[in-house]
Amino acid sequence: MLLSTLVAQTRVFVAIEKMLGGLGFQTHPNLLITHKRFCPTRFIDGLDSVFNFLELFDAAVEYFNDADQSVYNNIVNPVTIVALHVLQALLGAIRGLAVVLQGKAMDLIAASEEADRILRLLKAWRSDCEDAKFKEVFAAAEELHKKHHGDQPIPDKYRASASHRSQHRSNAQGASVSDTFKLNIWYPALDLIIIELSECFSKSAKVAMQMAKLLPAFCAGPDSAESTLAAAKAFEEYAAFLDMPAVCLAEFERWQAFCCDLPETERNDMTISQAIKRCNPSLWPNVCKLLTIFLTTPVTTCTAERSFSTLRLLKTYTRSTMGERRLNGLALLAVHKDILLDYNRVVEEYSRRFDPRLRLL
C-alpha cells in the first residue's frame, strides 16, 4: 500500500483513529464537526480518511493541542503535512476507479479504460520537467504549515533531515526543501502507484476485461467492430483452452449474427450467465468457453471480503455450536437480502421434514 512507503504512516493513522473514531469529540466544546466513521480494513475508507483528516485538520490541531501534545507535534510536523497533501493528490486521482472496482455491479470495460486514463495522467505528472503538479501540492502544504506555525515557511533544516532520519531506504538531499520532499516522497509514491496500476491492469488482465464485449449488447451494437477485435485478442490469449482456434473468428461472426436477431431489450439486459445459457456449445463451442472463463475469472476480492464480514456478524459466541448447514443458510440469507422468501413454503417444508408435535398454522 502507498501509506507504507511514506514517513508519516504511523503519525497519520494514529491521528485518524483518535480523531475520526470520535474519542473525546462530544466533550470538546470548540469542535463543532460531524462525526465521521473510519474503517481501517476498507480501502475506500482508507482513501477517504486522508481527505477527511485534511478537512478536519484545524479542528484536530486544536483538539490534540489540549489532549495529547505528542500527537499534536506529529500532526503539525512538516513531513506529515506534505505527505498528507501528496496522498490527497495521488489518491484523489485513483478514488473513482477504486469505487467502481469495489462495487457490487461493475463495468469492467469502463474500469479498464479509466485505468488507462489514470496511468496517462500519472505518467504525465512524472515526466513533467517543470513538476507543475508537485509545485501545486507543495504550495498548498506550505500554506497549511504557515497557518499553524506563525506564518513561517517550512524550515530549511528539512532539506537535509531525510538523509539522517530514514536509514532503511535510499534518500536524496535536494537543492531546496521542496526538492527534498519531491525526491523522497512525491516521486516514490507516484512511481509506486504507476507500477501497481500497470501490474493490476496488465495486457492479459485487459484482455480478460475486454471479453465483456462478447456479450450480445456489444456484439450487435455500434461497437461491433471493437467487439470483433476484443474477441480476436481473447482467442489468441486463451488459445490453449479452445478447439480449432483457426475457425474462432468465423464462429464469433455467427455468434454476432445470432445476437443481432435477438430483441433489443433482451439483448441489452442479458448478463454473462444468461448469455452462456443462450450460447449453444454445439454451435459456438469456443465462444461458450470464453464466456465461461470470463464468468469465473475473479476481478476483485470484494465478494470474498463481504462473505468474511457477514460471517463475523453471524458466527457469534452464542452460535458457537451451530452446524455448517445452518451457518451456510444464514449466510446466504444475510448476503442475498434482495431475495424475498415464501414463509408459507418454509413452514410447509419444515413440517414435512420434521413432523413437529405442535400444529403449525
Beta strands, then each sheet from edge to edge (+ up, - down):
end
